[in-house]
Structures are given as C-alpha cells and as structure tokens.
Amino acid sequence: MYRTWKFLQEYSLLLVFGAITALVWANTTPDSYHAIVEYPLWEGGFIGHLHDGHRTLTLHYLINDILMAFFFAIAGKEVWEAVALKNGSLRGKKALSPLIATVGGMLGPVAVYLLGAFLLGKFAMLANGWAIPTATDIAFSYLVGRLVFGAGHPAVMFLLLLAIADDAGGLIILAIFYPQGDLAPVWLLLSVAAAFGVWFLANRLPRILDGQNPRKPVSSAVRRNLSFWPYLIGGALSWYGFQEAGIHPALGLLPIIPTIPHAETDFGIFAEEERYQTDLLNLMEHAMKGPVQIILMLFGLANAGVEFSAMDEATWLVLAGLIIGKPLGISFMGWLAARPLGLGLPEGMRLADLPVVGCVAAIGFTVALFVAGVAFPPGAEQDAAKMGALFSFGAAAVSLVAGKLFAVKRKTEIDAV
C-alpha cells in the first residue's frame, strides 16, 4: 500500500483520477455535477466579497481560491530555492539556456493562440485566453520526460529547469494580467506586513537573541513550541490581503515562503536528498505533499467537468498553442541560446533534443486548467478552453513519437554515472 501511495504522490495520478471522474460525471449527469461543484457551503461573515460578488463560499471557491494556495506555495518554494539559494538550479550561467528557452516556450504559444484567434475572426472574443497555453505541468512533464529520455539524460534536468521557470512566469502572469475584481493595491500592504512580521518575530528575532550561543536556545525553543503556526497565521493574513487587493488569492501564500527558515543549499526539485533536510521549509513542504495531492484531485474534480459538446475554437487554439507553439518557441530560443549566444547546452544534450523537450513541455494540464478558469467567465468559452488544456495530455504521445523521429538515445541513471 505504501508503494502504491508513493507512486500516486510522485506522479499526481490522483489529479488524473479527479479529472477523469469529472469528465465522466459532467457528460452523464451534468446537472448534479454543477450542483455539487457550486454548492454553497457558507454565507456571510468576515471573509468578504468572494468571486461572485456575494458572501457565498462555494465548493469551487474553496478548492480553487483557498486550497490551491497550498499547491502554489509548493511551486513557489521550488522557484524560491532555485533562484535564491546556494547552488540553486536557476542561478548562474548554467540556467541561462533553459531560461531563454522558457521565454520561447511562453511566447511561442501566445503567438500561435493569438494568430489563430485573429485568423478565425474571433480575436476580441478569445484574446483573453492567451496565457492558457503558456503553462507547463511540472509533475507530468517530468514523468513523460523520463519515459522519453531516460532518467539519466541531461535533457530531463533541462526540462525541469524550464518547467520551474515556466511556473514562475505563470505566477507573475496570474498576478498581473488576471486580477479578480477591482484592484485595490493598498491591501497588499497587509501581505507585506504579514511577511515581514512573521520573518522578524519567528525567524530573525530569535537568532538575534541567541547571539553567538552555538546551542541556539531561543531559536530552538521557538521552533519546538511554535513550529509552523506563525507562518500559517502570516499566510492567512497574506491570503486575505491578496483577495481584498483583487489579485488571485491562490497566490496569497507566496510572500511567506522566503520568510521560513530554509536550508542553504538547493538540491533541486524532486531531489531525494531533500527528505533528509531538517529545515522548517523542507519539512513543511514534505508534510504538505500528501494533502496537496488530495487537493489536486479535488481541483481536477471541480475544474475538469466539461461536456464534450463544449468544444469550439478556444479548444483548438489552446491545444495548438501548446502542441505547436511550445516546441517551436523552445526550439528556436534554445538554439539561439546555445549557438548564436554561445551559452551551449548541458553536456550530452543535442540541439535535436530541443524539439522533443518542447513537445514534453506542451503538457499544460494543471496550471492551464487554472488559468482557463480565470481567463474566461463560467460558460461555454471557459469550458471549451478547459477542454483544450485537458487534450494537452496528447502531448505525451506526440513526445514519444518525436523521440523516435529525432533519434533520442535514452540514458538511465546508471548510464549517466
């Protein structure tokens, strides 16, 4: 049972299960599906005006705007460590090629999507969905990348760096281009105050009081007695600040991530070594992994329930942006970084591997579904765009074919030693 659960955790099959369940449910008894997803759990209280302009907490809002904050916190943790910590995977020259390729992997889908919308004569109606195909699903792209390249191939790490940077770009896009209601930036001061307050009171001040004492008695007492609670309280305040500021509240925990005591070295996403880290940030992340998988299953259940009859131009534009725009953008910008700019590629990786990486990165799914839910109001266009995000699973089959066409030589971890 432990091995089965570990496999489900590692490869997010619970998310797939939730999405498939939602698809079957919505296409058999759609009325009951939507009644459950939009079921009002609670009305009134301090929580303020929610997404529908009223004080109604629905199951959909609970999952997308509150629980998904923990998913984005884990994604934000990986981005933060990769950028800020010693040996971070997105620091230094080694990260430049995948970072530049990431730019192509975001601009390519946008160009394909907007050009398609223009040619179809529906630019005004569909343009707001431009960001949907920019997403790359880290977990699924990692799984497919290992299947195509082998666990020891340098292209897998290149893909992971690209996916992390893609997530960072996606978070910025969500915050800037998809506000939830009227913007009230002054509320962000609450998030800033919460982040600074918890950093100073629970992190910095205990270290100051410890002085040069190697036993760190104050820091140890704070860690032992308070654990993660100060950061959870700070996160709740930050989440509320984001909601009231008009920025998607699912991003509300991000300002708290840098305030949590962390290790000085980043071992990289999915690194086994992180299991043995004793810093609070890693402990919190690994403690959240199980619950977040359940949250992702609920997210799939609450967002993937679209009827097949909903397919229209938005479906094919999202899919084209991912399947065509991603490989083209990553291939061109990756080539530009490796050759004209002279940054090169990881040892053992060829230029011919770039289009295959682009195909793998075309699996948008989780974040693409999320962006579709905020890019369009509930209705036909949102459902159609979500269907395109779901169809991006087809990029896995395209990747396997591309691996054959471009003569990818699989490398196991033993081969890489």
C-alpha positions, 0 to 999 in steps of 0.5 A, spaced: 500 500 500 505 504 501 508 503 494 502 504 491 501 511 495 508 513 493 507 512 486 500 516 486 504 522 490 510 522 485 506 522 479 499 526 481 495 520 478 490 522 483 489 529 479 488 524 473 483 520 477 479 527 479 479 529 472 477 523 469 471 522 474 469 529 472 469 528 465 465 522 466 460 525 471 459 532 467 457 528 460 452 523 464 449 527 469 451 534 468 446 537 472 448 534 479 455 535 477 454 543 477 450 542 483 455 539 487 461 543 484 457 550 486 454 548 492 454 553 497 457 551 503 457 558 507 454 565 507 456 571 510 461 573 515 468 576 515 471 573 509 468 578 504 466 579 497 468 572 494 468 571 486 461 572 485 460 578 488 456 575 494 458 572 501 457 565 498 463 560 499 462 555 494 465 548 493 469 551 487 471 557 491 474 553 496 478 548 492 480 553 487 481 560 491 483 557 498 486 550 497 490 551 491 494 556 495 497 550 498 499 547 491 502 554 489 506 555 495 509 548 493 511 551 486 513 557 489 518 554 494 521 550 488 522 557 484 524 560 491 530 555 492 532 555 485 533 562 484 535 564 491 539 559 494 546 556 494 547 552 488 540 553 486 538 550 479 536 557 476 542 561 478 548 562 474 550 561 467 548 554 467 540 556 467 541 561 462 539 556 456 533 553 459 531 560 461 531 563 454 528 557 452 522 558 457 521 565 454 520 561 447 516 556 450 511 562 453 511 566 447 511 561 442 504 559 444 501 566 445 503 567 438 500 561 435 493 562 440 493 569 438 494 568 430 489 563 430 484 567 434 485 573 429 485 568 423 478 565 425 475 572 426 474 571 433 480 575 436 476 580 441 472 574 443 478 569 445 484 574 446 483 573 453 485 566 453 492 567 451 496 565 457 492 558 457 497 555 453 503 558 456 503 553 462 507 547 463 505 541 468 511 540 472 509 533 475 507 530 468 512 533 464 517 530 468 514 523 468 513 523 460 520 526 460 523 520 463 519 515 459 522 519 453 529 520 455 531 516 460 532 518 467 539 519 466 539 524 460 541 531 461 535 533 457 530 531 463 534 536 468 533 541 462 526 540 462 525 541 469 529 547 469 524 550 464 518 547 467 520 551 474 521 557 470 515 556 466 511 556 473 514 562 475 512 566 469 505 563 470 505 566 477 507 573 475 502 572 469 496 570 474 498 576 478 498 581 473 494 580 467 488 576 471 486 580 477 479 578 480 475 584 481 477 591 482 484 592 484 485 595 490 493 595 491 493 598 498 491 591 501 497 588 499 500 592 504 497 587 509 501 581 505 507 585 506 506 586 513 504 579 514 511 577 511 515 581 514 512 580 521 512 573 521 520 573 518 522 578 524 518 575 530 519 567 528 525 567 524 530 573 525 528 575 532 530 569 535 537 568 532 538 575 534 537 573 541 541 567 541 547 571 539 553 567 538 550 561 543 552 555 538 546 551 542 541 556 539 536 556 545 531 561 543 531 559 536 530 552 538 525 553 543 521 557 538 521 552 533 519 546 538 513 550 541 511 554 535 513 550 529 509 552 523 503 556 526 506 563 525 507 562 518 500 559 517 497 565 521 502 570 516 499 566 510 492 567 512 493 574 513 497 574 506 491 570 503 486 575 505 490 581 503 491 578 496 483 577 495 481 584 498 487 587 493 483 583 487 489 579 485 488 571 485 488 569 492 491 562 490 497 566 490 496 569 497 501 564 500 507 566 496 510 572 500 511 567 506 515 562 503 522 566 503 520 568 510 521 560 513 527 558 515 530 554 509 536 550 508 542 553 504 543 549 499 538 547 493 538 540 491 533 541 486 526 539 485 524 532 486 531 531 489 531 525 494 536 528 498 531 533 500 527 528 505 533 528 509 533 536 510 531 538 517 529 545 515 522 548 517 521 549 509 523 542 507 519 539 512 513 543 511 513 542 504 514 534 505 508 534 510 504 538 505 505 533 499 500 528 501 494 533 502 496 537 496 495 531 492 488 530 495 487 537 493 489 536 486 484 531 485 479 535 488 481 541 483 481 536 477 474 534 480 471 541 480 475 544 474 475 538 469 467 537 468 466 539 461 461 536 456 464 534 450 459 538 446 463 544 449 468 544 444 469 550 439 475 554 437 478 556 444 479 548 444 483 548 438 487 554 439 489 552 446 491 545 444 495 548 438 498 553 442 501 548 446 502 542 441 505 547 436 507 553 439 511 550 445 516 546 441 517 551 436 518 557 441 523 552 445 526 550 439 528 556 436 530 560 443 534 554 445 538 554 439 539 561 439 541 560 446 546 555 445 549 557 438 548 564 436 549 566 444 554 561 445 551 559 452 551 551 449 547 546 452 548 541 458 553 536 456 550 530 452 544 534 450 543 535 442 540 541 439 535 535 436 533 534 443 530 541 443 524 539 439 522 533 443 523 537 450 518 542 447 513 537 445 514 534 453 513 541 455 506 542 451 503 538 457 499 544 460 494 540 464 494 543 471 496 550 471 492 551 464 486 548 467 487 554 472 488 559 468 482 557 463 478 558 469 480 565 470 481 567 463 474 566 461 467 567 465 463 560 467 460 558 460 461 555 454 468 559 452 471 557 459 469 550 458 471 549 451 478 552 453 478 547 459 477 542 454 483 544 450 488 544 456 485 537 458 487 534 450 494 537 452 495 530 455 496 528 447 502 531 448 505 525 451 504 521 445 506 526 440 513 526 445 514 519 444 513 519 437 518 525 436 523 521 440 523 516 435 523 521 429 529 525 432 533 519 434 533 520 442 538 515 445 535 514 452 540 514 458 538 511 465 541 513 471 546 508 471 548 510 464 549 517 466 554 515 472 
